[in-house]
Amino acid sequence: MKMPTTLIWGLVWGAAWMHGTSYNPLVKLISKLKIDYYYDDGNPLYFTEFGPAGPNFKAKNVADEFLDYLHYWIQKNPDGPDYSAEEHIRKFVGQHELITDDERIWAPEALRIVESTLGLALGEISSRFLNDMLPPQRDLYVKGGYDRVVHHVAQPVRDLPGVLKLRHVVQNIEWSRSRGASPVSVHAHGPDGKPVVFDGDAIVVTVPLGVLHQNKIMFEPSIPKSIAMGMSRTSYGTLGKVFFEFTDVFWSKQNDNLVYFPTPATLDEDSEKNKYPVLSYSFTATNLWVMTGAKKLCILLSPPVVYEIESMGGNPDELFAYFEPLLELFRSEPYKSLPKMVDAKVTSWTKDEFAGNGTYSTAKVGDDPRILWDALEAEKDLRLQFAGEHCSRTGTGCVHGAYETGEVAADNISRILGRE
């Protein structure tokens, strides 16, 4: 599994949260490793381009009601059509007799808060699997990132001389060899570019789903049809992050997150979206001042804007110019100018082939991730095992989901080899 969690500029660039903390097996390492943490699920501040939404902005409540309604709708329509989340919530609010006209037009925009979580635009998201793909609660921010967790879990392997091979690019996996040869053979290129072969009795493939989608690794024989079908029916999403540091904190020092909702199309005449493109998209800004004491904001990016922002190549001035209208909305004292920006940085996962040009699995309209999950269970006796967040029913997109599927794959292999 590729889990970029490097600390750059004092910031966590990759995995930063633990989810499902009531049962997440990695949570127990928080106390054991004395890791500093913060539950960042306090009340957020909501904004529109017209200013703070205020305490009675109930369109977000209507969006939450829609998520609850989806459970009921799926139960009543198990074979019904798979609408996009955007189309489905518009049907929902159109039939809702008890909400105001303002809530009716703003609720679909409020639902866009899930875009960065699923790594998709609202019009792409499968409403049938929307709730299944949302991370379980609660959200715990791991200060300093997952490095210490990863190093602790990997230590038994790191202690074995010559076992861990880094910076090797896998090209081909033979996983069912016979005639006296080792059952599994992995063909790769080492750090020097020279070919190298590793033989073994079984293999766990943990590369990102996006890499598998692009056929970067060839399998001999081919991946079982049921697993291949499951992978093709599970999409790969894209999350990005842009970080801003300023000489002073101009946003709320109390709220964990600042959330911006774009103006509905029916109000376009009053909007400045055409003048300032940043106002056309939904953003969640993580308040790093509250979490770490740094004068920094982390703004989460989702499609389609993530591609545009990451293509800027980390030019601080260009990033600031694009986001300035949004940052001005976040000011606690709107009559004051923005303080001087110290620096700005952005991720580049859309351009990272080893990340699969994205971040984690998701569900577009027409997908069915259950096909993959069921196939992995049915094929649990193979020497070829798969693990990673995309293989998890309950931790999709989460580090603990990847971790747990790795344990399952290891148990399967132990059982298989124990029979011999």
C-alpha positions as a LaTeX table, in Angstrom:
\begin{tabular}{lrrr}
\hline
Residue & $x$ (\AA) & $y$ (\AA) & $z$ (\AA) \\
\hline
Met1 & 0.00 & 0.00 & 0.00 \\
Lys2 & 1.30 & 3.44 & $-0.88$ \\
Met3 & 0.46 & 5.74 & 2.00 \\
Pro4 & 2.31 & 9.05 & 1.58 \\
Thr5 & 2.50 & 10.43 & 5.08 \\
Thr6 & 5.70 & 12.43 & 4.89 \\
Leu7 & 6.19 & 15.52 & 7.02 \\
Ile8 & 7.11 & 18.39 & 4.69 \\
Trp9 & 7.19 & 22.01 & 5.86 \\
Gly10 & 6.08 & 20.67 & 9.26 \\
Leu11 & 2.86 & 19.38 & 7.68 \\
Val12 & 1.25 & 15.98 & 7.16 \\
Trp13 & 0.94 & 15.58 & 3.39 \\
Gly14 & $-0.66$ & 12.16 & 3.26 \\
Ala15 & $-2.73$ & 10.17 & 5.71 \\
Ala16 & $-3.50$ & 12.42 & 8.66 \\
Trp17 & $-6.71$ & 11.13 & 10.27 \\
Met18 & $-7.87$ & 8.01 & 12.05 \\
His19 & $-11.52$ & 7.13 & 11.51 \\
Gly20 & $-13.86$ & 4.72 & 13.28 \\
Thr21 & $-11.99$ & 5.36 & 16.50 \\
Ser22 & $-14.28$ & 3.19 & 18.65 \\
Tyr23 & $-12.97$ & 0.04 & 16.92 \\
Asn24 & $-10.01$ & 1.14 & 14.79 \\
Pro25 & $-7.17$ & $-1.28$ & 15.73 \\
Leu26 & $-4.54$ & 1.43 & 15.21 \\
Val27 & $-6.06$ & 3.69 & 17.86 \\
Lys28 & $-4.48$ & 1.58 & 20.59 \\
Leu29 & $-1.08$ & 2.77 & 19.34 \\
Ile30 & $-1.91$ & 6.38 & 20.20 \\
Ser31 & $-1.28$ & 5.82 & 23.91 \\
Lys32 & 1.38 & 3.16 & 23.44 \\
Leu33 & 3.53 & 5.38 & 21.21 \\
Lys34 & 2.56 & 8.58 & 23.04 \\
Ile35 & 1.30 & 10.17 & 19.83 \\
Asp36 & $-0.29$ & 13.60 & 20.10 \\
Tyr37 & $-3.79$ & 13.78 & 18.63 \\
Tyr38 & $-6.85$ & 15.96 & 18.28 \\
Tyr39 & $-10.51$ & 15.17 & 17.58 \\
Asp40 & $-11.30$ & 17.73 & 14.90 \\
Asp41 & $-15.04$ & 17.14 & 14.72 \\
Gly42 & $-16.20$ & 20.25 & 16.55 \\
Asn43 & $-18.78$ & 22.57 & 15.00 \\
Pro44 & $-17.49$ & 23.97 & 11.69 \\
Leu45 & $-18.14$ & 27.43 & 10.33 \\
Tyr46 & $-20.10$ & 27.50 & 7.08 \\
Phe47 & $-19.56$ & 30.16 & 4.42 \\
Thr48 & $-21.07$ & 31.21 & 1.12 \\
Glu49 & $-19.71$ & 33.88 & $-1.19$ \\
Phe50 & $-22.12$ & 36.27 & 0.53 \\
Gly51 & $-20.41$ & 35.75 & 3.90 \\
Pro52 & $-20.80$ & 33.45 & 6.94 \\
Ala53 & $-23.89$ & 31.26 & 6.66 \\
Gly54 & $-24.86$ & 31.85 & 10.30 \\
Pro55 & $-26.19$ & 29.53 & 13.01 \\
Asn56 & $-29.56$ & 28.96 & 11.30 \\
Phe57 & $-28.14$ & 27.70 & 8.00 \\
Lys58 & $-30.20$ & 24.51 & 7.92 \\
Ala59 & $-29.45$ & 23.47 & 4.35 \\
Lys60 & $-26.61$ & 21.33 & 5.79 \\
Asn61 & $-29.18$ & 19.66 & 8.05 \\
Val62 & $-31.29$ & 18.90 & 4.98 \\
Ala63 & $-28.22$ & 17.38 & 3.31 \\
Asp64 & $-27.69$ & 15.21 & 6.40 \\
Glu65 & $-31.37$ & 14.25 & 6.27 \\
Phe66 & $-30.84$ & 13.15 & 2.67 \\
Leu67 & $-27.98$ & 10.86 & 3.73 \\
Asp68 & $-30.30$ & 9.26 & 6.26 \\
Tyr69 & $-33.05$ & 9.00 & 3.63 \\
Leu70 & $-30.69$ & 7.07 & 1.35 \\
His71 & $-30.65$ & 4.15 & 3.82 \\
Tyr72 & $-34.45$ & 4.01 & 3.65 \\
Trp73 & $-34.58$ & 4.47 & $-0.13$ \\
Ile74 & $-32.10$ & 1.64 & $-0.79$ \\
Gln75 & $-34.01$ & $-0.68$ & 1.54 \\
Lys76 & $-37.24$ & 0.05 & $-0.33$ \\
Asn77 & $-35.59$ & 0.00 & $-3.77$ \\
Pro78 & $-32.89$ & $-2.70$ & $-3.65$ \\
Asp79 & $-32.93$ & $-3.00$ & $-7.44$ \\
Gly80 & $-33.67$ & 0.65 & $-8.16$ \\
Pro81 & $-31.59$ & 2.91 & $-10.40$ \\
Asp82 & $-28.29$ & 4.31 & $-9.22$ \\
Tyr83 & $-28.68$ & 8.07 & $-9.40$ \\
Ser84 & $-25.78$ & 10.43 & $-8.95$ \\
Ala85 & $-25.75$ & 12.05 & $-5.52$ \\
Glu86 & $-26.46$ & 15.40 & $-7.16$ \\
Glu87 & $-29.47$ & 14.16 & $-9.12$ \\
His88 & $-30.81$ & 12.20 & $-6.17$ \\
Ile89 & $-30.70$ & 15.05 & $-3.64$ \\
Arg90 & $-32.40$ & 17.34 & $-6.14$ \\
Lys91 & $-35.21$ & 14.78 & $-6.45$ \\
Phe92 & $-35.33$ & 14.56 & $-2.64$ \\
Val93 & $-35.60$ & 18.29 & $-1.98$ \\
Gly94 & $-38.05$ & 18.68 & $-4.86$ \\
Gln95 & $-40.44$ & 16.29 & $-3.11$ \\
His96 & $-39.81$ & 17.57 & 0.43 \\
Glu97 & $-42.89$ & 19.47 & 1.57 \\
Leu98 & $-41.55$ & 20.84 & 4.84 \\
Ile99 & $-38.37$ & 22.70 & 3.91 \\
Thr100 & $-38.05$ & 26.32 & 2.84 \\
Asp101 & $-37.27$ & 27.45 & $-0.69$ \\
Asp102 & $-33.83$ & 28.60 & 0.47 \\
Glu103 & $-33.09$ & 25.19 & 1.96 \\
Arg104 & $-34.30$ & 23.56 & $-1.24$ \\
Ile105 & $-31.78$ & 25.40 & $-3.42$ \\
Trp106 & $-28.87$ & 25.33 & $-0.95$ \\
Ala107 & $-29.08$ & 21.71 & 0.29 \\
Pro108 & $-27.49$ & 20.22 & $-2.87$ \\
Glu109 & $-24.59$ & 22.66 & $-2.46$ \\
Ala110 & $-24.27$ & 21.71 & 1.22 \\
Leu111 & $-24.02$ & 18.04 & 0.22 \\
Arg112 & $-20.85$ & 18.93 & $-1.71$ \\
Ile113 & $-19.02$ & 18.62 & 1.60 \\
Val114 & $-18.69$ & 14.90 & 0.75 \\
Glu115 & $-16.81$ & 15.60 & $-2.50$ \\
Ser116 & $-13.37$ & 15.80 & $-0.90$ \\
Thr117 & $-14.12$ & 12.73 & 1.22 \\
Leu118 & $-15.01$ & 10.60 & $-1.79$ \\
Gly119 & $-12.58$ & 12.24 & $-4.19$ \\
Leu120 & $-15.33$ & 12.85 & $-6.75$ \\
Ala121 & $-17.59$ & 15.64 & $-7.93$ \\
Leu122 & $-21.17$ & 15.35 & $-6.67$ \\
Gly123 & $-22.47$ & 14.58 & $-10.16$ \\
Glu124 & $-20.18$ & 11.51 & $-10.32$ \\
Ile125 & $-20.87$ & 10.02 & $-6.89$ \\
Ser126 & $-23.06$ & 6.92 & $-6.65$ \\
Ser127 & $-25.93$ & 7.71 & $-4.30$ \\
Arg128 & $-26.46$ & 3.98 & $-3.76$ \\
Phe129 & $-22.99$ & 3.56 & $-2.26$ \\
Leu130 & $-22.47$ & 7.07 & $-0.91$ \\
Asn131 & $-22.98$ & 6.13 & 2.74 \\
Asp132 & $-20.90$ & 2.96 & 2.35 \\
Met133 & $-17.91$ & 4.96 & 1.13 \\
Leu134 & $-18.01$ & 7.63 & 3.85 \\
Pro135 & $-15.46$ & 7.01 & 6.63 \\
Pro136 & $-16.81$ & 5.77 & 9.97 \\
Gln137 & $-16.85$ & 8.24 & 12.87 \\
Arg138 & $-15.17$ & 9.81 & 14.74 \\
Asp139 & $-12.36$ & 11.77 & 13.10 \\
Leu140 & $-9.07$ & 11.92 & 14.97 \\
Tyr141 & $-6.24$ & 14.06 & 13.61 \\
Val142 & $-2.85$ & 12.41 & 14.13 \\
Lys143 & $-0.43$ & 15.23 & 14.89 \\
Gly144 & 2.84 & 14.57 & 13.14 \\
Gly145 & 1.27 & 12.05 & 10.77 \\
Tyr146 & 1.36 & 8.27 & 10.54 \\
Asp147 & 5.14 & 7.87 & 10.29 \\
Arg148 & 5.52 & 6.62 & 13.86 \\
Val149 & 2.61 & 4.22 & 13.43 \\
Val150 & 4.03 & 2.86 & 10.17 \\
His151 & 7.53 & 2.49 & 11.60 \\
His152 & 6.18 & 0.68 & 14.67 \\
Val153 & 4.09 & $-1.77$ & 12.65 \\
Ala154 & 6.94 & $-2.36$ & 10.19 \\
Gln155 & 9.66 & $-2.79$ & 12.81 \\
Pro156 & 9.55 & $-6.62$ & 12.96 \\
Val157 & 10.20 & $-6.69$ & 9.20 \\
Arg158 & 12.81 & $-3.93$ & 9.36 \\
Asp159 & 14.70 & $-5.96$ & 11.98 \\
Leu160 & 15.17 & $-8.86$ & 9.55 \\
Pro161 & 18.35 & $-8.21$ & 7.50 \\
Gly162 & 17.82 & $-8.02$ & 3.76 \\
Val163 & 14.08 & $-8.69$ & 3.85 \\
Leu164 & 12.73 & $-5.23$ & 3.11 \\
Lys165 & 13.44 & $-4.07$ & $-0.45$ \\
Leu166 & 12.74 & $-0.41$ & $-1.17$ \\
Arg167 & 12.68 & 1.61 & $-4.42$ \\
His168 & 11.97 & $-1.43$ & $-6.58$ \\
Val169 & 9.43 & $-1.07$ & $-9.40$ \\
Val170 & 7.39 & $-4.24$ & $-9.90$ \\
Gln171 & 6.52 & $-5.07$ & $-13.50$ \\
Asn172 & 5.34 & $-8.65$ & $-13.59$ \\
Ile173 & 4.02 & $-11.20$ & $-11.07$ \\
Glu174 & 3.88 & $-14.94$ & $-11.75$ \\
Trp175 & 1.70 & $-16.42$ & $-9.04$ \\
Ser176 & 0.87 & $-20.00$ & $-10.05$ \\
Arg177 & 4.08 & $-21.60$ & $-11.25$ \\
Ser178 & 4.64 & $-25.37$ & $-11.18$ \\
Arg179 & 7.21 & $-27.94$ & $-12.32$ \\
Gly180 & 9.38 & $-27.60$ & $-9.25$ \\
Ala181 & 9.72 & $-23.84$ & $-9.41$ \\
Ser182 & 8.76 & $-21.50$ & $-6.60$ \\
Pro183 & 4.99 & $-20.90$ & $-6.85$ \\
Val184 & 5.44 & $-17.12$ & $-7.01$ \\
Ser185 & 7.98 & $-15.02$ & $-8.88$ \\
Val186 & 8.08 & $-11.21$ & $-8.83$ \\
His187 & 9.94 & $-9.42$ & $-11.63$ \\
Ala188 & 11.05 & $-5.87$ & $-10.87$ \\
His189 & 13.66 & $-3.22$ & $-11.57$ \\
Gly190 & 15.91 & $-2.17$ & $-8.71$ \\
Pro191 & 17.06 & 1.35 & $-7.78$ \\
Asp192 & 19.84 & 1.05 & $-10.37$ \\
Gly193 & 17.36 & 0.16 & $-13.11$ \\
Lys194 & 18.62 & $-3.41$ & $-13.41$ \\
Pro195 & 16.11 & $-6.30$ & $-13.47$ \\
Val196 & 15.75 & $-8.40$ & $-10.34$ \\
Val197 & 13.59 & $-11.42$ & $-9.50$ \\
Phe198 & 12.16 & $-12.44$ & $-6.12$ \\
Asp199 & 10.78 & $-15.95$ & $-5.63$ \\
Gly200 & 8.38 & $-17.04$ & $-2.92$ \\
Asp201 & 5.48 & $-19.23$ & $-1.88$ \\
Ala202 & 2.73 & $-16.57$ & $-1.94$ \\
Ile203 & 2.24 & $-12.84$ & $-2.42$ \\
Val204 & 0.12 & $-10.01$ & $-1.04$ \\
Val205 & $-0.35$ & $-7.20$ & $-3.57$ \\
Thr206 & $-0.95$ & $-3.88$ & $-1.82$ \\
Val207 & $-0.45$ & $-1.35$ & $-4.61$ \\
Pro208 & $-3.15$ & 1.33 & $-4.97$ \\
Leu209 & $-6.25$ & 0.49 & $-6.97$ \\
Gly210 & $-5.36$ & 3.25 & $-9.44$ \\
Val211 & $-2.13$ & 1.44 & $-10.30$ \\
Leu212 & $-4.06$ & $-1.79$ & $-10.90$ \\
His213 & $-6.55$ & 0.07 & $-13.08$ \\
Gln214 & $-3.70$ & 1.28 & $-15.30$ \\
Asn215 & $-2.26$ & $-2.24$ & $-15.68$ \\
Lys216 & 1.14 & $-1.08$ & $-14.48$ \\
Ile217 & 1.77 & $-4.64$ & $-13.25$ \\
Met218 & 1.20 & $-7.71$ & $-15.43$ \\
Phe219 & $-0.07$ & $-10.90$ & $-13.81$ \\
Glu220 & 0.64 & $-14.44$ & $-15.06$ \\
Pro221 & $-1.87$ & $-15.99$ & $-15.09$ \\
Ser222 & $-4.33$ & $-13.10$ & $-15.21$ \\
Ile223 & $-6.08$ & $-11.96$ & $-12.06$ \\
Pro224 & $-9.16$ & $-14.16$ & $-11.44$ \\
Lys225 & $-12.11$ & $-12.84$ & $-13.45$ \\
Ser226 & $-14.26$ & $-12.20$ & $-10.39$ \\
Ile227 & $-11.57$ & $-10.04$ & $-8.76$ \\
Ala228 & $-10.82$ & $-8.24$ & $-12.03$ \\
Met229 & $-14.52$ & $-7.54$ & $-12.46$ \\
Gly230 & $-14.70$ & $-6.19$ & $-8.90$ \\
Met231 & $-11.77$ & $-3.88$ & $-9.50$ \\
Ser232 & $-13.35$ & $-2.58$ & $-12.70$ \\
Arg233 & $-16.57$ & $-1.80$ & $-10.80$ \\
Thr234 & $-14.75$ & 0.21 & $-8.13$ \\
Ser235 & $-13.50$ & 3.66 & $-9.08$ \\
Tyr236 & $-10.44$ & 5.56 & $-7.91$ \\
Gly237 & $-10.91$ & 9.02 & $-6.46$ \\
Thr238 & $-8.71$ & 12.07 & $-6.17$ \\
Leu239 & $-8.11$ & 14.21 & $-3.10$ \\
Gly240 & $-5.60$ & 17.03 & $-2.96$ \\
Lys241 & $-4.39$ & 19.45 & $-0.31$ \\
Val242 & $-3.14$ & 23.01 & $-0.52$ \\
Phe243 & $-1.46$ & 24.55 & 2.53 \\
Phe244 & $-1.21$ & 28.26 & 3.30 \\
Glu245 & 0.92 & 29.85 & 6.01 \\
Phe246 & 0.45 & 33.48 & 7.05 \\
Thr247 & 2.18 & 35.88 & 9.42 \\
Asp248 & $-1.01$ & 36.04 & 11.48 \\
Val249 & $-4.21$ & 34.06 & 12.01 \\
Phe250 & $-7.09$ & 35.94 & 10.39 \\
Trp251 & $-9.67$ & 33.14 & 10.58 \\
Ser252 & $-11.59$ & 31.68 & 13.54 \\
Lys253 & $-9.40$ & 30.45 & 16.38 \\
Gln254 & $-12.21$ & 28.33 & 17.80 \\
Asn255 & $-13.65$ & 26.25 & 14.94 \\
Asp256 & $-11.95$ & 23.09 & 13.72 \\
Asn257 & $-13.02$ & 23.48 & 10.10 \\
Leu258 & $-14.15$ & 26.22 & 7.74 \\
Val259 & $-16.50$ & 25.01 & 5.00 \\
Tyr260 & $-17.40$ & 26.93 & 1.85 \\
Phe261 & $-20.48$ & 26.12 & $-0.25$ \\
Pro262 & $-20.74$ & 27.50 & $-3.81$ \\
Thr263 & $-23.69$ & 29.57 & $-4.95$ \\
Pro264 & $-26.59$ & 27.61 & $-6.54$ \\
Ala265 & $-27.14$ & 28.13 & $-10.25$ \\
Thr266 & $-30.50$ & 29.81 & $-9.58$ \\
Leu267 & $-28.60$ & 32.66 & $-7.90$ \\
Asp268 & $-25.95$ & 33.07 & $-10.58$ \\
Glu269 & $-27.05$ & 36.64 & $-11.31$ \\
Asp270 & $-25.90$ & 37.62 & $-7.82$ \\
Ser271 & $-22.71$ & 35.56 & $-7.97$ \\
Glu272 & $-19.10$ & 36.46 & $-8.74$ \\
Lys273 & $-18.20$ & 32.89 & $-9.71$ \\
Asn274 & $-17.38$ & 33.92 & $-13.26$ \\
Lys275 & $-15.00$ & 36.59 & $-11.98$ \\
Tyr276 & $-13.42$ & 34.38 & $-9.32$ \\
Pro277 & $-13.44$ & 30.69 & $-10.38$ \\
Val278 & $-12.51$ & 29.52 & $-6.87$ \\
Leu279 & $-16.01$ & 30.46 & $-5.71$ \\
Ser280 & $-17.50$ & 27.82 & $-8.03$ \\
Tyr281 & $-16.38$ & 24.88 & $-5.89$ \\
Ser282 & $-16.92$ & 23.54 & $-2.39$ \\
Phe283 & $-13.94$ & 23.55 & $-0.02$ \\
Thr284 & $-13.23$ & 22.34 & 3.50 \\
Ala285 & $-10.36$ & 24.14 & 5.24 \\
Thr286 & $-8.78$ & 22.36 & 8.19 \\
Asn287 & $-7.81$ & 24.82 & 10.91 \\
Leu288 & $-4.22$ & 23.90 & 11.74 \\
Trp289 & $-4.05$ & 26.75 & 14.26 \\
Val290 & $-6.53$ & 24.92 & 16.49 \\
Met291 & $-4.86$ & 21.56 & 15.96 \\
Thr292 & $-1.17$ & 22.41 & 16.08 \\
Gly293 & $-0.74$ & 26.10 & 16.84 \\
Ala294 & 0.61 & 26.74 & 13.33 \\
Lys295 & $-0.62$ & 29.80 & 11.45 \\
Lys296 & $-1.70$ & 27.57 & 8.61 \\
Leu297 & $-4.78$ & 26.37 & 6.79 \\
Cys298 & $-5.09$ & 23.09 & 4.89 \\
Ile299 & $-7.70$ & 23.31 & 2.12 \\
Leu300 & $-8.96$ & 20.00 & 0.76 \\
Leu301 & $-9.34$ & 19.72 & $-3.01$ \\
Ser302 & $-11.67$ & 17.47 & $-5.00$ \\
Pro303 & $-12.43$ & 17.04 & $-8.70$ \\
Pro304 & $-12.49$ & 18.86 & $-10.96$ \\
Val305 & $-10.57$ & 21.71 & $-9.33$ \\
Val306 & $-7.88$ & 19.43 & $-7.83$ \\
Tyr307 & $-6.42$ & 18.87 & $-11.31$ \\
Glu308 & $-6.21$ & 22.59 & $-11.99$ \\
Ile309 & $-4.61$ & 23.40 & $-8.64$ \\
Glu310 & $-2.05$ & 20.58 & $-8.68$ \\
Ser311 & $-1.07$ & 21.58 & $-12.23$ \\
Met312 & 0.13 & 24.93 & $-10.85$ \\
Gly313 & 3.23 & 23.10 & $-9.68$ \\
Gly314 & 3.30 & 24.62 & $-6.23$ \\
Asn315 & 3.83 & 28.24 & $-7.30$ \\
Pro316 & 2.95 & 30.12 & $-4.05$ \\
Asp317 & 1.96 & 33.37 & $-5.75$ \\
Glu318 & $-0.25$ & 31.60 & $-8.26$ \\
Leu319 & $-1.91$ & 29.56 & $-5.51$ \\
Phe320 & $-2.56$ & 32.65 & $-3.41$ \\
Ala321 & $-3.98$ & 34.60 & $-6.35$ \\
Tyr322 & $-6.42$ & 31.81 & $-7.10$ \\
Phe323 & $-7.59$ & 31.29 & $-3.50$ \\
Glu324 & $-7.52$ & 34.92 & $-2.34$ \\
Pro325 & $-11.30$ & 35.49 & $-2.78$ \\
Leu326 & $-12.01$ & 32.41 & $-0.67$ \\
Leu327 & $-9.47$ & 33.33 & 1.99 \\
Glu328 & $-11.01$ & 36.79 & 2.27 \\
Leu329 & $-14.35$ & 35.18 & 3.11 \\
Phe330 & $-12.71$ & 33.33 & 6.01 \\
Arg331 & $-11.63$ & 36.56 & 7.74 \\
Ser332 & $-12.97$ & 36.97 & 11.29 \\
Glu333 & $-12.61$ & 40.73 & 10.81 \\
Pro334 & $-13.64$ & 41.30 & 7.18 \\
Tyr335 & $-12.69$ & 44.99 & 7.24 \\
Lys336 & $-9.01$ & 44.06 & 7.62 \\
Ser337 & $-6.71$ & 43.14 & 4.77 \\
Leu338 & $-5.26$ & 39.65 & 4.62 \\
Pro339 & $-1.92$ & 39.35 & 6.43 \\
Lys340 & 1.19 & 38.55 & 4.45 \\
Met341 & 1.41 & 35.02 & 3.13 \\
Val342 & 4.58 & 33.23 & 4.25 \\
Asp343 & 4.32 & 30.31 & 1.84 \\
Ala344 & 1.93 & 27.98 & 0.03 \\
Lys345 & 2.36 & 24.36 & $-1.03$ \\
Val346 & 0.19 & 21.83 & $-2.83$ \\
Thr347 & 0.16 & 18.07 & $-3.28$ \\
Ser348 & 0.86 & 16.39 & $-6.62$ \\
Trp349 & $-0.93$ & 13.04 & $-6.36$ \\
Thr350 & $-2.79$ & 13.47 & $-9.66$ \\
Lys351 & 0.63 & 13.40 & $-11.34$ \\
Asp352 & 2.09 & 10.55 & $-9.25$ \\
Glu353 & 2.00 & 7.26 & $-11.15$ \\
Phe354 & 2.98 & 5.32 & $-8.03$ \\
Ala355 & $-0.10$ & 6.72 & $-6.29$ \\
Gly356 & $-2.21$ & 5.67 & $-9.26$ \\
Asn357 & $-2.69$ & 9.35 & $-10.15$ \\
Gly358 & $-5.16$ & 9.66 & $-7.31$ \\
Thr359 & $-5.62$ & 8.78 & $-3.67$ \\
Tyr360 & $-8.14$ & 6.07 & $-2.75$ \\
Ser361 & $-11.06$ & 3.99 & $-3.96$ \\
Thr362 & $-14.54$ & 5.40 & $-4.36$ \\
Ala363 & $-17.87$ & 4.66 & $-6.05$ \\
Lys364 & $-19.09$ & 6.40 & $-9.18$ \\
Val365 & $-22.57$ & 5.98 & $-10.63$ \\
Gly366 & $-22.84$ & 2.39 & $-11.89$ \\
Asp367 & $-20.10$ & 1.02 & $-9.63$ \\
Asp368 & $-20.61$ & $-1.82$ & $-7.19$ \\
Pro369 & $-17.66$ & $-2.26$ & $-4.79$ \\
Arg370 & $-19.39$ & $-5.27$ & $-3.22$ \\
Ile371 & $-18.34$ & $-7.31$ & $-6.26$ \\
Leu372 & $-14.68$ & $-6.88$ & $-5.31$ \\
Trp373 & $-15.24$ & $-7.51$ & $-1.61$ \\
Asp374 & $-17.23$ & $-10.69$ & $-2.33$ \\
Ala375 & $-14.66$ & $-11.90$ & $-4.87$ \\
Leu376 & $-11.77$ & $-11.49$ & $-2.44$ \\
Glu377 & $-13.66$ & $-13.54$ & 0.12 \\
Ala378 & $-14.48$ & $-16.24$ & $-2.42$ \\
Glu379 & $-10.87$ & $-16.44$ & $-3.65$ \\
Lys380 & $-9.28$ & $-16.48$ & $-0.21$ \\
Asp381 & $-7.40$ & $-19.73$ & $-0.88$ \\
Leu382 & $-5.18$ & $-18.35$ & $-3.65$ \\
Arg383 & $-1.46$ & $-17.76$ & $-3.35$ \\
Leu384 & $-2.22$ & $-14.34$ & $-4.84$ \\
Gln385 & $-3.81$ & $-12.10$ & $-2.20$ \\
Phe386 & $-4.80$ & $-8.44$ & $-2.39$ \\
Ala387 & $-4.88$ & $-5.92$ & 0.44 \\
Gly388 & $-5.40$ & $-2.18$ & 0.77 \\
Glu389 & $-8.17$ & 0.24 & 1.58 \\
His390 & $-10.06$ & $-0.75$ & $-1.59$ \\
Cys391 & $-10.37$ & $-4.29$ & $-0.21$ \\
Ser392 & $-12.13$ & $-3.20$ & 3.00 \\
Arg393 & $-15.90$ & $-3.26$ & 3.50 \\
Thr394 & $-15.81$ & $-1.08$ & 6.61 \\
Gly395 & $-12.70$ & 1.06 & 6.17 \\
Thr396 & $-12.73$ & 2.06 & 2.51 \\
Gly397 & $-10.35$ & 4.94 & 1.93 \\
Cys398 & $-8.97$ & 4.62 & 5.47 \\
Val399 & $-5.59$ & 3.53 & 6.80 \\
His400 & $-7.17$ & 1.11 & 9.24 \\
Gly401 & $-9.08$ & $-0.48$ & 6.35 \\
Ala402 & $-5.80$ & $-1.12$ & 4.55 \\
Tyr403 & $-4.21$ & $-2.44$ & 7.76 \\
Glu404 & $-7.04$ & $-4.86$ & 8.51 \\
Thr405 & $-7.13$ & $-6.26$ & 4.98 \\
Gly406 & $-3.40$ & $-6.86$ & 5.23 \\
Glu407 & $-4.01$ & $-8.95$ & 8.33 \\
Val408 & $-6.74$ & $-10.90$ & 6.53 \\
Ala409 & $-4.46$ & $-11.59$ & 3.56 \\
Ala410 & $-1.63$ & $-12.70$ & 5.86 \\
Asp411 & $-3.98$ & $-15.05$ & 7.73 \\
Asn412 & $-5.16$ & $-16.52$ & 4.43 \\
Ile413 & $-1.60$ & $-17.23$ & 3.33 \\
Ser414 & $-0.67$ & $-18.74$ & 6.70 \\
Arg415 & $-3.65$ & $-21.07$ & 6.41 \\
Ile416 & $-2.79$ & $-22.03$ & 2.83 \\
Leu417 & 0.87 & $-22.76$ & 3.57 \\
Gly418 & $-0.05$ & $-24.56$ & 6.78 \\
Arg419 & $-1.88$ & $-27.19$ & 4.76 \\
Glu420 & 1.27 & $-28.16$ & 2.88 \\
\hline
\end{tabular}
